[in-house]
Amino acid sequence: DGRLTNAGSLRTSGLDVNAGYIRPIAMGSIGLALSGTRLEKREIEALPDVRSYDCVETFGTTCGQPSPTWRHKLRATWYTPADIDVSLSWRYIGAVKSDRTLPQIGGSIPAVDAAIGAQNYFDLAANWRMREKVNVSLAINNVLDRSPPIIGANYILSYSNGGTYPGLYDLLGRYISLGLRASL
């Protein structure tokens, strides 16, 4: 009938993990917190009754944003008796490969654009409760100044920006923030 319809679908399944633990020590307490996702299936069907693609562990023009099998944030925090909390966080994003490496999609792709390796980012943060309603915080994100993974210009990425995926990877490199919060 000539009308345009948006009849595609996306189905995902997996497991989200959130866990926390705090243990007293001689000088305050230590806390661990984990938030992770294990992706089992990410099925894309552009049109009903047309081939669907399982896009787990891929990225590209058909599958879009990288969909690693595993990603997490693990944070360790030392809660000191002096009302200062110090945290180290590890952000992990698993490796992915071009969706063109899937047999049902195929196509040529330069080796440099075939995969994005696993990415690791480490962040430091401190929070000092100066008074009952006054907090000072300092954070250093991406302490090791990791650059985002770059995909070559030979590969057309309809979902990327500037040769990478800003919604997933750290674009700024190392950055420092200082904050003061006071409540009445």
N, C-alpha and C positions, 0 to 999 in steps of 0.2 A: 504493500500500500504506500510505499515511498516515505513513510515516517521514520525518523531515526529513533532507535531504542538503545538503552544501555542495559544489556541483558547479561553481561559478563558476571563472573563470580570469583570469589576468593575464599578458600577454606583453609583454616589453620588448626593445628593441634600440637600440643606439647605440654610441658610441665614447668610451672613457675615455682621457684623455691625461695622462701624467705625464712631465715633462721637467725636467732640472736642468743647471745650468752654473755653473762657478766659474772666475774669472779672477784671477790675481795682479795687484795694482796696487802703486804705490810704498808705500802705507801699509796693507799687509795683502792682502786679497783681497775680491772682490765675488762673491756667489753669487745666482743666480736660480733659482727653483723654481716650476713650474706644475703644478697638478693641476686638471683640468677634465673635464666630461662634456657630450657632445653627445647629446641624446636624439632618436632617430629615430622610435621608435614606442613607445607605451604603450597597448596594447589591453586593454580590460576587457570581459569577457563575464560578466554576472551569472548566467546559466543556459545550459546547453548548447543549441545551436540557437536561441538568442534573439539578437537584434541585439547586435553588439559596438560599442564606441566607441573611437576613437583619441583618447586624452586628452593628447597632447603639447600643451604650451602652454596647458593649461586647469587649472581647479580647480572644486570644487563638490560638490554632493550625490551626483552619479553618479561623477565622476572622483576625488573625494577631494582629497588634498594637492596643492598646486600642482606642476606638472611642466613647468618651463621647458625650452625647447629647449637653452639653454646656461647653464652655471654653472661658476664656477671660483674658485680661490684662487691668486693670484700673489704670491710673496714675494721681496723683494730683501733680502739680508743683507750687511752690511759686517763682515768678520772682521778686527778690528784687531790690530796686533802686541802690544797691551797686554792680551791675553786678554779683551777685551770684544767681544761680538757685538751689533750693532744691526740690527733687522729692521723693515721696513715691509711689511704684507700688505694686499692688496686682495681682498676677497670680493665676488663678483658673482653675482647671481641674476637671470636673465632675466625679462621680462614674461610674464604669463599672463592669460587671459581666462576668464570664467565658462563652465562647460560648457553653460549654457543658451544660449550663442551658437552652439553647434553645431546645424546644421539638424535632425539626427535626434533631438535632445533638446528644443530649443526652450523656450518659456515666457517669461513676462514677467520683467523684472529691472530695477530702478532703475539709472540710469546710474552712480551712485556705486558700485554693486556689480558692474559689468560687467567690470572689469579691475583687475589689480594691476600697477603699473608696475615696471620693473627696479629692483632694490635694489643699492646699493653700500655696503660697510662697509670702513673702514680701521682697521688695528690696528698699534700700535707695540710693540716688545718689545726688551729688552736683557738680556743675560746676562753676568755677570762671573765668571770663574774666579779666585777670590781665592787659592786654594791648590790643590794637586793634587787634593784630594777635597772641596773646598768651593766651591759655586756660589751666587751671589745673582742672582735674576731679578726684573725689573720689567716688567709688561705693562699697556698701556692699550688695551683693546678698544673698538671703536666710537668712535674718537677724535672724530668729528664729532657724536656723540650723536644718531644717526638713530633715530627712532621706528619701530616696526614698522608695516607697512601695516595699516590697519583696514578691515574690511568692515562695512557698515551693518547695523543690526538688521533691516532689511527682507528680508534674504536668510538663509535657514536653512542653516547650514553644519554638517553632521553631523561633520566632521572637524576643525573649528576649535575654538579655546579662547579665550574673551575677545575674539572678533571678529578674530582673526588666526590664524596657523599657527605655534605655538611650536617645532615641530620643524624649521622652515626659516628663519624670520626672527629677528633679534636682539631679544629682548624687554626686556632690561635697560637699554638705552641704554649710555652710556659707563660702563665699570667698570674699576677699577684693581686689580691684584693684585701682591703682593710675596711672594717666596718665598726660602727659604734651604734648600739641600740639602747635606747632609754625608754622606759614606759612609766606612765604616770600612775 
